[in-house]
Amino acid sequence: MPALQVRDFPANLYEELRARAKRESRSISQQTIVAIREHLATPQGQAVGFPARTEGGEWRRARRKALFEEIDRMPKIDIPSNFPSPAEIIREIRDTR
């Protein structure tokens, strides 16, 4: 598999990439591949299903709104009454670590 080396990579951009990789439980290499793949797969580098980047927090708000709209379009399911609460699920995951 080919290797990619980037010289003079801006430190602030690297930190953003590292933080996103951590949030999404990926290595920096994996996150770089995902970011490049998403960028190349869409016209003008616009993320799939999300509005183009704008100044300030507008992009984040627009992205969040698009995510919620996508969730609203998903089919609704009935959750069984004996299904554990989110807190119980998180506690169980933490206890298994």
Residue pairs with C-beta under 8 A, 6 or more apart in sequence:
4 32
17 28
17 31
17 32
17 35
18 28
20 31
20 35
21 27
21 28
21 30
21 31
24 31
24 34
26 34
38 47
38 48
39 45
41 48
42 48
44 52
46 52
46 53
47 63
49 66
49 70
50 62
50 63
50 66
51 59
51 62
51 63
51 66
52 59
53 59
54 62
84 92
